[in-house]
Amino acid sequence: MMLRENVRMAFSSMAGNRLRTFLSLLGIIIGVASVVAILNLGRSASESISASFEAGGLDTVSIMPRGSARETMIFTEEFSYSLMREIDGIREVLPVVSSVANVRNGQEIEEGTQVQGVTSGFFQSNSLSLSSGSFFTALDNINRRQVVVLGSVIAEELFPAGDAAGRYITIFRRNQARSFLIAGVLEDRDASMGTTYNEAVFMPYNTYVQRFRRTDQVGTYVVKVAEGSDAIAVAEDIEVYLNEIAGSDYYRIFSPATIKEMADAVTGTFSSFLAAIAAISLVVGGIGIMNIMLVSVIERTGEIGIRKALGAAPRMIRSQFLVESVALSLSGGLIGLLLGSLLSVAAVSAAGWTLHVSPAAVVTALAFSLAIGVFFGWYPAAKASRLEPMEALQRE
């Protein structure tokens, strides 16, 4: 009952001096809004980065040999099988070769198009889907058939009417021109981790290396990590193995899981650092609350004297002013939480991300507001509780 009365009196006092109350809350509002906005933006940025890496496959490790005579003897198609034998936790290894060529359909020609030679498992491993037609098969790869799958953008540019599947295109390389049947067209898919899908042409791996561009050297190995295995640990094992057989100067290794872990750490540290700086304004806001509470004690000295003369215990006076301080601080915290949320929505929309509310932001905002109300309200409340009745009435 006493608590309810103290809360009522606190809000009555705040309503009686609205401008002063608002000015005293301004520091808390700005501080909480800043902390909430920064933490929400940090989480949204982290989730956006994670989504980008997940699109590239967190269970993927890419090995990119560097051009040298030594690589020719090591990084061949057979290396895929030796890697699976030597390293635990690998589900499959997909060799990929690529080059640039001109592609034509009748009068429509696309210059500088990326042509990739991949195995039939490449599409499923990268979670690619079709808008029309079908993928080429393992049998197409074995028989070196001249079939291709087109990315969505190049298919639309070569076949504006949208009837690419089942048609033929001509791919030029140097002085050669070969005709390829279009087996299917991929659905639109953003590039991820340096791999372009929409503007590329995909053909069977064996067709590429034996009929399109003869080569024994693989351009990239896409390593798929087995379910339940740690992609980061597998990447480290691969790196140790490659250092032993080739040396660190003859390859590059890329693991989305490793980069994601680093990006999450950097984003989290940066967000926490900025939030800590923004929290300084909470301290300033707390000083403002202490100031307004001291003024309130002076203004209500007579009231305090009357209550004490009527038998109010010091703890009752102390709790009255402490509740008022907490009510002030929490009110500012709630307003700051709302403002920070609105700022988060605006900033995330401008950046093109998806908003992810940080639970830590809400808890931090309310916890800081409560703590500041208690900490900075304790001294004025204690001062009020120590006033002697006669002294207080004489001051009045």
PyMOL commands that set and color helices and strands:
alter all, ss='L'
color gray80, all
select helices_A, chain A and resi 2-16+18-56+69-74+79-86+121-125+138-142+152-158+205-212+231-245+248-250+256-278+280-299+301-309+314-351+359-385+389-395
alter helices_A, ss='H'
color red, helices_A
select strands_A, chain A and resi 60-65+90-105+108-118+130-133+147-150+168-173+176-186+200-204+220-225+251-254
alter strands_A, ss='S'
color yellow, strands_A
deselect
rebuild
show_as cartoon
